[in-house]
Amino acid sequence: MARAAHDAAIRPFRFSASDADLADLRRRIEATRWPDRETVADSSQGTQLATIQKLAQRWATQYDWRKTEARLNAVPNFTATIDGLDFHFLHVRSKHADALPLLLAHGWPGSIIERMKVVGPLTDPTAHGGEASDAFHLVIPSMPGFGFSGKPAATGWNPERVADAYIALMERLGYARYGVSGTDWGAITVDLMAVRTPAGLIGLHTNMGGVVPPEIDRALARGDPITTALSDEEQRACDQIAFAYKHIAYAVMMGDRPQSLTALADSPVGLAAFMIDLYPRSYEMIARSIDGVPEGLTPDDVLDAITLFWLTNSALSAARIYWENKTPFFAVKGVDLPVGVSVFPDELFEAPRSWAQAAYPRLVHYNRLPKGGHFPSWEQPVLFTNEVRATFRTLR
């Protein structure tokens, strides 16, 4: 009985890295054994030496994790045991009484860090250009194996199980009516939550919609030609998805042999080089940011995300979601709830309206944005905030 009571508890959480861990991080960065420079003039061989050296130099000499730690600890953090695993989450309630509960789900190599810029605008809209009627109570969980959440010690934590846990979390918090929004694995997870049609879920928002017709997705994954007649918009999406399948080596490695990435737990610079090389457009944006070009991200934004992975030693435990997964990344999942789709130009692919309407028969919002990519709440928080508000405005 005592264990059951413990499992039902919501426990406050606070994180403080030890001075020894931060000193060890700096020592390891400074002791990096560097590889030879790439033999090409672009990023076609992966993370470029000059880029990672510049980031490492800032990491070792200028970056201050304590500032980020203070921002994280300034909002309410909690843990709860669900399905035998400890889930960490931020739970930030709006001052507006009629605020709609909203779960924000992240993916890889994301974390709660990528959501911090939208906490204020979504919970306190009147202070950020919105109306009180746009307010949300936010629940931002760390995925199993990521950041401050527990690391599964056995197999079975696939996206379906994460979806079930997120539903249980919202029930545990007493929310009888709520929305969800997801990015990367979070986008897949919120689709799977919607497929389960839990009583409280009223709709979802996504920037990586599961909209690709299954037969097209299978052909693109295999590298087969597409024989279906396509519009120009659909053909462009197919070309982008085919390119993504060829250039996500990180996902292939984690999906097949995650434990062989042990070096990521030993070398912070190795971890950084691996984490920033997602796919070409995302890498190029991050590289420009590191070079000081005004972008949606700053070098310290990038270091915040990497440092959280390092301090929690969660690179490999987070990677195993790829090994566990059997769900198609981009294909239709069978959602029959209201959905809003935001199409950012530097996403893995730009979801055509025709596919979105077919995949989500209750499409309530579709919009193509002028800028932004795979992590829009991190890269373009104003645009992301507006998209979430627009999606749920008619569903409240």
Secondary structure, DSSP 8 states (H G I E B T S, - for coil): -HHHHHHT-EEE------HHHHHHHHHHHHT-------SSSSSTTSS-HHHHHHHHHHHHHT--HHHHHHHHHTS-EEEEEETTEEEEEEEE--SSTT-EEEEEE--TT--GGGGHHHHHHHH-GGGTT--GGG-EEEEEE--TTSTTS---SSS---HHHHHHHHHHHHHHTT-SSEEEEE-THHHHHHHHHHHT--TTEEEEEESS---B-HHHHHHHHHT----S---HHHHHHHHHHHHHHHS-HHHHHHHH-GGGGGGGGT-HHHHHHHHH-SSHHHHHHHHHHHTT---S--HHHHHHHHHHHHHTT-HHHHHHHHHH--S-SSB-----S-EEEEE-TBSSS---HHHHHHH-TTEEEEEE-SS-BS-HHHH-HHHHHHHHHHHHTTT-
